[in-house]
Amino acid sequence: MINLITQLQATFLLENYRSETVGDILQGKFIQPVSANNFLAIDNTNEDAYAVEFKPLSQAVNWLNGKFELNDYFKGMVNEDGEVVEVQKHQTHIVIRLIECL
């Protein structure tokens, strides 16, 4: 389950996730709306409170649900729907050929 939280709750979670008194209560997966199109996804299932900001909500949800790894996201291999896509290896060759023609 993914919990929707406020900015205040996200701040509390990120500041206290290792606390011996409340740390166990803060375990889970969370999404905090940052703006109309930006969402902070927090994965605190393993008590490490890993937080990443995503533009579309679908990417935040799919990351929290394990649909893609952050390496793929940072390499540009995740589309706006939060799905992993293949990167075309031939794209760089096309750019080089266009430059050579100019």
C-alpha positions in Angstrom: 0.0 0.0 0.0 1.2 3.5 -0.8 0.2 6.3 1.6 -0.5 9.9 0.5 1.1 12.3 3.0 1.5 16.0 3.4 4.7 18.0 3.2 4.8 18.3 7.0 4.4 14.5 7.3 7.2 13.9 4.7 9.5 16.2 6.6 8.8 14.4 9.9 9.4 11.0 8.2 12.7 12.1 6.6 13.9 13.6 9.9 12.8 10.7 12.1 12.9 7.5 10.1 15.8 6.1 12.2 14.3 7.1 15.5 14.1 4.3 18.1 10.8 5.7 19.4 8.8 6.3 16.2 10.9 4.7 13.4 8.8 1.5 13.2 5.6 3.5 12.8 7.1 5.4 9.8 7.8 2.2 7.7 6.2 1.9 4.3 5.8 3.6 1.0 4.7 7.2 0.7 3.9 9.9 -1.9 3.8 13.6 -1.1 2.5 16.0 -3.8 5.1 18.8 -4.3 3.2 20.7 -7.0 0.5 20.0 -9.6 2.9 17.7 -11.6 5.7 16.8 -9.1 5.5 14.1 -6.5 8.0 13.0 -3.9 8.1 9.2 -3.6 9.5 7.9 -0.3 10.4 4.2 0.1 10.9 3.5 3.8 10.2 -0.2 3.7 13.8 -1.1 4.7 14.2 1.8 7.1 16.4 3.8 4.8 13.8 6.4 3.6 15.0 6.7 0.0 13.3 9.7 -1.5 13.0 10.7 -5.2 11.0 13.4 -6.9 9.1 12.5 -10.0 7.2 14.6 -12.5 4.2 12.4 -13.3 2.4 10.6 -10.5 2.6 7.4 -12.6 6.4 7.3 -12.4 6.3 7.7 -8.6 3.7 5.0 -8.2 5.5 2.6 -10.5 8.8 3.1 -8.8 7.3 2.4 -5.4 5.6 -0.7 -6.8 9.0 -2.0 -8.1 8.2 -1.6 -11.8 11.6 0.0 -12.5 15.0 0.6 -10.9 16.3 4.1 -10.3 19.3 3.4 -12.6 16.9 3.0 -15.5 15.1 6.2 -14.5 18.3 8.2 -14.3 19.5 6.8 -17.7 16.3 8.1 -19.3 14.9 4.6 -19.9 11.5 5.3 -18.1 8.7 7.0 -20.0 6.1 9.3 -18.5 3.8 6.4 -17.8 6.5 4.9 -15.5 7.3 2.1 -17.9 10.8 1.0 -18.9 11.5 1.5 -22.6 14.4 0.3 -24.8 16.9 3.0 -25.7 17.9 2.8 -29.4 21.6 2.2 -29.8 21.5 3.6 -33.3 20.3 7.1 -32.3 23.9 8.4 -31.8 24.9 7.2 -35.3 22.0 9.0 -36.8 23.0 12.3 -35.1 26.6 11.9 -36.3 25.5 11.2 -39.9 23.3 14.3 -39.9 26.2 16.5 -38.7 28.5 15.0 -41.4 25.9 15.9 -44.1 25.8 19.5 -43.0 
